[in-house]
């Protein structure tokens, strides 16, 4: 089966059927995102009650370190989705091989940085960070499969895989906490869960496995690494504050930060289904409507989240952290706004990636870098001051990003992710 046969053009699908498929896909991915968030809450409900505040801060920082170390995974997913959406030859096999090679590269980077990360995160040994390294290969390969499904607009399968990934991580981490295995145990079972999910992901592309193992097959490693700084900045932005808080706050305060940061994660990942579902359409020419739909829809969801978190802050913090964390209720709207700002920026970053532009992604890196330096150098000693610093940075990035990333009239006539093609008109007879 050729790539053109395996990924049918949207132009061949009747308009009514196409619209119905998009609605079904959006609903499936939205439900999957909600389920994944609920599973994340469930994991922290267990961790909050089974771990000490110090261990909770360590685990939260390591889970966010996984997110940061997985920056190449998001780039792998977007590049894979772009190639499949554009119906590139052998896109699926190329995605698999690319994901494996990128995973090996990231694994090596984490191992090299382990001696520096241990004292930075106030850990007792090398083992927890080395366990993070063992996650990188399955994470990047699974991301490649997610990209294939996303680009082919197989949203039901995409949603199912999202749920499987989220549930496996939650079950693994929760089981280790219940068993009293401590920080290293939580990370060990999280790693085992990722490897167990890998065969389920590969089943979706089983016809391409043999082809992906051929050494002569070209890869997109260069494109993935080139896009890391732009497309994956958001993963760092949405995760770096927890490890930084772990470094500058006391053990108990870092545990407090880990609890309330769950609301930022929920606000960030909750609306993410819109950018995910519409990314393939944003990768094609004349896709401004898809971008505007993703941006406006995300804005509505973010606004609703901030309102709800302001009204129900005390009840929400009791659900997530328990009665022992009710003193953090006033911080819930702040963290919800922080995650919501990154959610809006995500739409801008995805739009830029779909058009071959990464300016907003670089802007995210700049804003996060400055905010981190401010936190480290200014001696922030409270949960609220750290979150507020990152919120100010996110707000500035959002304002500037809208100016840089909003569709211009000149960009509406061609796909900027492809080089301009010139044609010659026939000579008049």
C-alpha positions in Angstrom: 0.0 0.0 0.0 1.4 3.4 -1.0 1.3 6.4 1.3 -1.2 8.1 -1.1 -3.4 5.1 -0.7 -3.1 4.8 3.1 -3.9 8.4 3.7 -6.8 9.5 1.5 -7.0 13.2 0.4 -9.6 15.2 2.1 -10.7 16.4 -1.3 -11.9 12.8 -2.1 -14.3 12.8 0.9 -17.8 14.2 0.5 -18.2 17.5 2.4 -21.0 16.2 4.7 -19.0 13.1 5.6 -15.8 15.1 6.0 -17.6 17.5 8.4 -19.1 14.7 10.4 -15.7 13.0 10.7 -14.1 16.2 12.0 -16.8 16.6 14.6 -16.5 13.0 15.8 -12.7 13.4 15.9 -12.9 16.6 17.9 -15.2 15.0 20.3 -13.1 11.9 20.7 -9.9 13.8 21.3 -11.7 16.2 23.7 -12.9 13.3 25.7 -9.5 11.7 25.6 -7.9 14.9 26.9 -10.4 15.1 29.7 -9.8 11.5 30.7 -6.0 12.1 30.6 -6.4 15.1 32.9 -8.6 13.2 35.3 -6.0 10.4 35.4 -3.4 13.0 36.1 -5.5 14.3 39.0 -6.0 10.7 40.2 -2.3 10.1 40.2 -1.6 13.3 42.3 -4.5 12.4 44.6 -2.6 9.2 45.5 0.9 10.9 45.5 -0.4 13.7 47.7 -1.6 11.2 50.3 1.1 8.5 50.1 4.2 10.6 49.9 5.7 13.2 52.2 5.8 16.8 51.0 9.5 16.5 50.3 9.1 13.3 48.2 6.1 14.8 46.5 8.2 17.7 45.4 10.9 15.4 44.1 8.5 13.2 42.2 6.7 16.2 40.7 10.0 17.8 39.6 11.0 14.4 38.0 7.7 14.1 36.2 8.1 17.6 34.8 11.7 16.7 33.9 10.2 13.9 31.8 8.1 16.5 30.0 11.1 18.7 29.4 13.3 15.8 28.2 10.5 14.9 25.9 10.6 18.2 24.0 11.9 16.3 20.9 8.9 14.0 21.1 6.5 16.8 20.4 8.6 17.9 17.5 8.7 14.3 16.2 4.9 14.2 16.5 4.3 17.4 14.6 6.8 16.6 11.8 5.3 13.2 11.4 1.8 14.6 11.3 2.9 17.2 8.7 4.4 14.6 6.4 1.4 12.4 6.6 -1.0 15.3 6.1 1.0 16.4 3.0 0.9 12.7 1.8 4.7 12.3 1.7 6.0 9.0 0.4 6.8 6.5 3.1 5.8 9.0 5.8 4.7 6.3 8.3 7.9 4.3 8.1 10.0 7.4 8.2 8.2 8.6 11.3 8.9 5.4 13.2 12.6 5.4 12.3 12.9 9.0 13.2 11.2 8.5 16.5 13.6 5.7 17.5 16.7 7.7 16.5 15.5 10.8 18.3 14.8 8.8 21.4 18.3 7.5 21.4 19.7 11.0 21.1 17.5 12.3 24.0 18.4 9.3 26.2 22.1 10.1 25.7 21.6 13.8 26.6 19.7 12.9 29.8 22.4 10.5 30.9 25.2 13.1 30.3 23.2 15.7 32.3 22.4 13.4 35.2 25.3 14.3 37.5 24.3 18.0 37.2 20.5 17.4 37.7 20.9 15.4 40.9 22.1 18.3 43.1 19.9 20.8 41.2 16.7 18.8 42.2 18.1 17.9 45.7 17.9 14.2 45.0 19.6 11.4 47.0 21.2 9.7 44.1 21.5 9.2 40.3 18.8 6.5 40.0 15.7 8.6 39.6 17.2 10.7 36.8 18.6 7.6 35.0 15.1 6.1 35.2 13.9 9.2 33.4 16.4 8.4 30.6 14.9 5.0 30.2 11.6 6.6 29.2 12.9 8.5 26.2 13.0 5.9 23.5 9.4 4.6 24.0 8.2 8.2 24.5 9.6 9.4 21.1 8.5 6.3 19.2 4.9 6.6 20.6 5.0 10.3 19.6 5.8 9.3 16.1 2.8 7.0 16.0 0.6 9.8 17.5 1.8 12.0 14.6 0.9 9.5 12.0 -2.6 9.2 13.4 -2.9 12.9 13.8 -1.8 13.6 10.2 -4.1 11.0 8.8 -6.9 12.4 10.9 -7.6 9.1 12.5 -8.8 10.9 15.6 -10.6 8.0 17.4 -7.4 5.9 17.3 -5.4 9.0 18.3 -7.8 9.6 21.3 -7.6 5.9 22.4 -3.8 6.0 22.4 -3.8 9.2 24.4 -5.9 7.5 27.0 -3.7 4.4 27.1 -0.6 6.5 27.6 -2.2 8.6 30.3 -3.7 5.7 32.2 -0.5 3.6 32.1 1.5 6.4 33.6 -1.1 7.1 36.3 -1.5 3.4 37.2 2.3 2.9 37.4 3.0 5.9 39.5 0.0 5.3 41.8 1.0 1.6 42.3 4.5 2.5 43.3 3.2 5.1 45.8 0.7 2.6 47.3 3.5 0.0 47.7 5.7 2.6 49.5 8.5 2.3 47.0 9.4 6.0 47.2 10.7 8.4 44.6 12.8 5.8 42.6 9.9 3.3 42.7 7.5 5.8 41.2 9.9 6.6 38.4 10.7 2.9 37.8 7.0 1.9 37.3 6.4 4.9 35.2 9.2 3.7 32.9 7.9 0.2 32.8 4.4 1.5 31.9 5.8 3.4 28.9 7.6 0.3 27.6 4.4 -1.7 28.0 2.4 0.8 26.0 4.9 0.8 23.1 3.6 -2.4 21.5 0.0 -1.1 21.6 1.1 2.1 19.8 3.1 0.1 17.2 0.1 -2.0 16.4 -1.4 1.1 14.6 1.5 1.1 12.1 2.3 -2.6 12.1 2.5 -2.7 8.3 5.4 -0.3 8.3 7.5 -1.9 11.0 9.7 -3.9 8.6 10.2 -1.0 6.3 11.2 1.3 9.2 14.1 -1.0 10.1 15.8 -0.6 6.7 19.0 1.4 7.0 18.5 3.0 3.7 15.3 4.6 4.7 15.7 8.4 5.0 14.7 10.0 8.3 13.5 13.4 9.5 15.9 13.7 12.5 17.4 16.9 11.1 14.0 18.5 10.7 12.9 17.3 14.1 16.0 18.7 15.9 15.7 21.9 13.9 12.1 22.3 15.0 12.7 21.4 18.7 13.5 24.9 19.8 10.3 26.3 18.1 7.7 23.6 18.4 8.6 22.1 21.8 9.3 25.3 23.8 5.8 25.0 25.2 6.6 21.6 26.9 9.4 23.3 28.7 7.3 26.4 29.5 4.5 24.4 31.0 6.8 22.2 33.1 9.9 24.1 34.1 8.3 26.1 36.9 7.9 23.0 39.1 11.6 21.9 39.0 12.6 25.6 39.5 10.3 25.7 42.5 11.8 22.5 43.8 15.2 24.2 43.7 14.4 27.5 45.3 11.7 26.5 47.8 11.9 24.3 50.9 10.9 20.7 50.6 7.4 21.3 52.0 6.8 24.4 50.0 7.9 22.6 46.8 5.3 20.0 47.7 2.7 22.8 48.0 3.7 24.1 44.6 3.4 20.6 43.1 -0.1 20.3 44.3 -1.4 23.6 43.0 0.5 23.3 39.8 -1.9 20.6 38.8 -4.4 23.3 37.9 -1.9 24.9 35.5 -1.4 21.5 33.8 -5.2 21.1 33.5 -5.7 24.5 32.0 -2.9 23.9 29.6 -3.8 20.4 28.4 -7.6 20.8 28.7 -8.1 22.9 25.4 -5.2 21.2 23.6 -7.6 18.9 21.6 -8.5 21.9 19.4 -5.0 22.5 18.2 -4.4 18.8 17.9 -7.5 18.1 15.8 -7.0 21.2 13.6 -3.3 20.9 13.1 -3.6 18.8 9.9 -5.9 21.4 8.4 -3.5 24.2 9.5 -0.7 22.3 7.6 -2.5 22.8 4.3 -2.8 26.0 2.2 -5.5 28.5 3.0 -5.9 27.3 6.5 -6.6 30.5 8.4 -10.1 29.4 9.3 -8.8 26.4 11.2 -6.3 28.6 13.0 -8.9 31.2 14.0 -11.3 28.4 15.2 -8.6 26.8 17.3 -7.6 30.2 18.9 -11.1 31.4 19.6 -12.2 28.0 21.0 -9.2 27.8 23.2 -9.9 31.3 24.5 -13.4 30.5 25.4 -12.4 27.3 27.3 -9.6 29.2 29.2 -12.0 32.0 30.2 -14.5 29.5 31.5 -11.7 27.7 33.4 -10.6 30.9 35.2 -14.1 31.8 36.2 -14.8 28.3 37.6 -11.5 28.2 39.5 -12.2 31.5 41.0 -15.6 30.5 42.3 -14.8 26.9 43.4 -11.1 27.4 44.4 -11.6 25.9 47.9 -13.5 22.9 46.7 -11.1 22.2 43.9 -8.0 22.3 46.1 -9.7 19.9 48.6 -10.4 17.5 45.7 -6.9 17.6 44.3 -4.8 17.9 47.4 -7.0 17.1 50.4 -7.8 19.1 53.5 -4.2 19.6 54.3 -3.7 22.0 51.3 -6.7 24.3 51.7 -4.4 27.2 52.5 -3.5 27.1 48.8 -7.1 27.8 47.6 -6.3 31.4 46.7 -3.6 30.3 44.3 -5.9 28.1 42.1 -7.1 31.0 39.8 -3.5 32.2 39.4 -2.3 28.8 38.3 -5.3 28.3 36.1 -4.5 31.6 34.3 -0.9 30.5 33.9 -1.8 27.2 32.2 -4.5 29.0 30.1 -2.0 31.5 28.8 0.3 28.7 27.6 -2.7 27.0 26.0 -3.4 30.0 23.9 0.3 30.3 23.0 0.2 26.7 22.0 -2.2 27.5 19.2 0.2 30.2 17.9 3.1 27.8 18.0 1.3 25.0 16.2 0.1 27.5 13.5 3.7 28.6 13.0 5.0 25.0 12.8 2.3 24.2 10.2 3.5 27.2 8.1 7.2 26.6 8.5 7.7 29.4 11.0 9.0 29.1 14.6 9.3 32.7 15.7 6.7 32.3 18.4 8.5 29.2 19.7 11.7 31.1 20.0 9.8 33.9 21.8 8.5 31.3 24.3 12.1 30.2 25.0 13.1 33.9 25.6 10.2 34.6 27.9 10.7 31.4 30.0 14.4 32.0 30.2 14.0 35.5 31.5 11.3 34.4 34.0 13.5 31.6 35.3 16.5 33.9 35.8 14.2 36.4 37.6 13.1 33.6 40.0 16.6 32.2 40.6 18.3 35.6 41.0 15.5 37.5 42.8 15.3 35.0 45.6 11.6 34.2 45.3 10.5 32.3 48.4 6.8 31.8 47.9 4.5 29.7 45.7 2.5 32.7 44.5 5.6 34.8 43.5 7.0 32.1 41.3 3.7 31.5 39.6 3.1 35.2 39.1 6.5 35.7 37.5 5.9 33.0 34.9 2.3 34.3 34.3 3.7 37.8 33.5 6.2 36.2 31.1 3.4 34.1 29.5 1.1 37.1 29.1 3.9 39.1 27.3 4.7 36.2 25.1 1.0 35.9 24.2 0.6 39.5 23.3 3.8 39.6 21.1 3.0 36.2 19.7 -0.4 37.3 18.4 1.3 40.1 16.5 3.9 37.8 15.1 1.8 34.8 14.4 -1.6 36.2 13.3 -2.3 35.4 9.6 -1.4 38.1 7.2 -3.0 38.7 3.9 0.2 37.8 2.1 0.4 34.4 3.8 -3.1 33.4 2.6 -2.2 32.5 -0.9 0.4 29.7 -0.4 1.7 27.2 2.1 4.9 28.6 3.7 6.0 25.1 4.8 6.9 24.4 1.2 9.3 26.3 -1.1 7.7 28.6 -3.6 7.2 26.9 -7.0 7.6 28.8 -10.2 5.7 27.9 -13.3 6.0 29.2 -16.8 3.0 30.1 -18.8 2.8 28.8 -22.4 3.8 31.2 -25.1 0.8 32.6 -27.0 0.3 31.1 -30.4 
